């Protein structure tokens, strides 16, 4: 399993990204966190921005399609999109993630993009 992380400029935008990924079966679920403060350098300028973090749960087989969807749907010029491997997890939960990112016949679905 992978946890995919991105940030955006509003709770609504994060929720829309999550909904799009789950509707397309690219992720089993998405969780939007409370506002965070991001400190970073962008185009030579030190920035401090309020952002919302989105965590998406998916499988390695769905990573590329999820990444492509996020890049297309995201409002940022260069969004943070990173995937972190899950070293271990509850078998039932991991099975649910696999099931939710596959079609009813158990095959990965088309990206819809």
Phi, psi and omega per residue, in radians:
X1 nan 2.666 3.061
X2 -2.164 2.566 2.924
X3 -1.889 2.117 -3.118
X4 -1.836 2.305 -3.042
X5 -2.037 2.366 2.961
X6 -2.560 2.898 3.071
X7 -2.286 2.728 3.096
X8 -2.610 3.087 -2.972
X9 -1.572 0.013 3.094
X10 -2.732 2.739 3.077
X11 -1.099 -0.691 -3.124
X12 -1.088 -0.757 3.130
X13 -1.126 -0.709 3.116
X14 -1.122 -0.731 3.117
X15 -1.129 -0.658 3.101
X16 -1.160 -0.727 3.081
X17 -1.070 -0.747 3.130
X18 -1.107 -0.831 -3.111
X19 -1.065 -0.743 3.129
X20 -1.086 -0.717 -3.140
X21 -1.188 -0.737 -3.123
X22 -1.236 -0.723 3.121
X23 -1.034 -0.634 -3.128
X24 -1.499 0.023 -3.118
X25 1.080 0.517 3.058
X26 -1.494 -0.377 3.087
X27 -2.469 2.601 3.103
X28 -1.364 -0.594 3.118
X29 -2.796 2.841 3.061
X30 -2.355 2.463 3.128
X31 -2.151 2.204 3.124
X32 -1.752 2.176 -3.127
X33 -1.551 2.929 3.046
X34 -1.088 2.866 -3.140
X35 -0.967 2.490 3.063
X36 -2.161 2.852 3.032
X37 -1.891 2.131 3.097
X38 -1.793 2.287 3.080
X39 -2.040 2.145 -3.049
X40 -2.789 2.903 3.056
X41 -1.796 2.249 3.109
X42 -2.338 2.081 3.132
X43 0.917 0.793 3.067
X44 1.395 0.029 -3.099
X45 -2.016 2.326 3.056
X46 -1.310 2.200 -3.075
X47 -2.095 2.609 2.974
X48 -2.308 1.985 -3.075
X49 -2.286 2.582 3.017
X50 -1.465 2.234 -3.130
X51 -2.403 2.899 3.030
X52 -2.037 2.324 -3.105
X53 -1.671 2.394 3.110
X54 -2.074 2.204 3.039
X55 -1.922 2.220 3.125
X56 -2.071 2.423 3.117
X57 -1.836 2.224 -3.099
X58 -2.607 -3.067 3.096
X59 -1.922 2.759 3.077
X60 -0.977 -0.579 3.139
X61 -1.138 -0.454 -3.105
X62 -1.733 -0.074 -3.074
X63 -0.945 -0.934 -3.056
X64 -1.079 -0.727 3.115
X65 -1.168 -0.690 3.096
X66 -1.133 -0.790 3.120
X67 -1.013 -0.818 -3.134
X68 -1.080 -0.735 3.110
X69 -1.075 -0.819 -3.127
X70 -1.103 -0.730 3.117
X71 -1.072 -0.702 -3.130
X72 -1.251 -0.718 -3.023
X73 -1.515 -0.295 -3.043
X74 -1.307 2.547 -3.133
X75 -1.501 -0.251 -3.113
X76 -1.374 2.621 3.057
X77 -1.101 -0.741 -3.093
X78 -2.407 1.353 -3.064
X79 -1.223 2.580 2.959
X80 -1.246 2.105 3.044
X81 -2.442 1.827 -3.138
X82 -2.255 2.620 3.122
X83 -2.044 2.271 3.117
X84 -1.983 2.252 3.128
X85 -1.261 2.524 3.052
X86 -1.652 2.057 -3.081
X87 -1.275 -0.560 -3.115
X88 -2.800 2.793 3.114
X89 -2.988 2.961 3.105
X90 -1.131 2.286 -3.064
X91 -0.985 -0.728 -3.136
X92 -1.102 -0.741 3.137
X93 -1.168 -0.791 3.129
X94 -1.070 -0.666 3.079
X95 -1.139 -0.668 3.106
X96 -1.109 -0.750 3.104
X97 -1.044 -0.802 3.127
X98 -1.075 -0.748 -3.135
X99 -1.135 -0.754 -3.082
X100 -1.266 -0.281 3.116
X101 -1.826 0.272 3.071
X102 -2.162 2.796 3.068
X103 -1.333 2.965 -3.104
X104 -0.973 -0.436 3.124
X105 -1.488 -0.029 3.107
X106 1.603 0.073 3.120
X107 -1.713 2.541 3.068
X108 -0.993 2.457 -3.121
X109 -1.473 2.857 3.038
X110 -1.185 2.720 -3.084
X111 -1.226 -0.489 -3.098
X112 1.323 0.051 -3.119
X113 -1.736 nan nan
